[in-house]
Amino acid sequence: MGTIRTRYMSGEDERQYMIGEDYEIYEKRGAPTGATRIHHHDFYEVIYVMEGEFSSLVDNRTYHLKKGDFLLIPRNVMHNYHYVEGKHERSRRIVLWISKGMLERLGDGEMDLEGCFPEGGDCAYHFPLHYEEILRNLLVKAVMTEVPDLNGAEGKRIFDKAQLMLFFLYLNALCAGDSFYFAKEESVHHELVQKVNEYIEAHMSETILLEELAEYVHMSKYYFLRRFKELTGLTVHSYLNNKRLIRACEELKKGIPVGEVWGVCGFMDYSSFLRNFRKEYGMSPTSYRAYLEQGDRPG
């Protein structure tokens, strides 16, 4: 068999949104220097490390992955790719973005394929070699640009869906237990980020002052601001704003009227909510609600 050609994205690429509505899969090579700003998205993400090393902050924990490791990032969870100079230059990984709707269709009403994505738990796994090879082969087949003897793009699309269905069937079965989680020494828990998250969730609808947060984590205001940015790459203000917007999307999906959402999420007024929502998502909350009602993916 000749050289396998894969869908490819440079490690310097900053894009963190899907062009298609269902899924994207590609090979990413080199140091992850293009997506180091903390972000979130409304689809699931799977990262498989093929060669070298890779690190990522997910919620309040930094994971240091090596060859054969998997990272499963849930929807609407704050994360970024943490570049370590001298360690990540030879990194090769397969990155899969997949929508909630696509996973539901793959499950065909018979199986919940979203169960492998944790809610508030650890996100990284190291499976026994036999299972790792099964999962790797399924991803490699899906990331190929073409498959011999298939009938063009439509044949490849159906082929990809079959690989992804099998991939998530195996992945969910393996993740059902807790024996393949990372060892504690392979990740770093950031208590500061966890405490900030806890405070924000508990006081989301209120005005949250930086002085209050600093007092809650028992730090001086300026040391707290500096340390938090070192860990997350974001100012506390930007982080808080992102958390409010994530909550706003959740409330809109529940059917809460647009005119009430801004108060529930702690924005000072509707104008501030509208300005920040448009900046982050490229549309108004009303347009976002219309997309949800049509069953489409917000752009």
Disulfide bonds with the S-S distance in Angstrom:
none
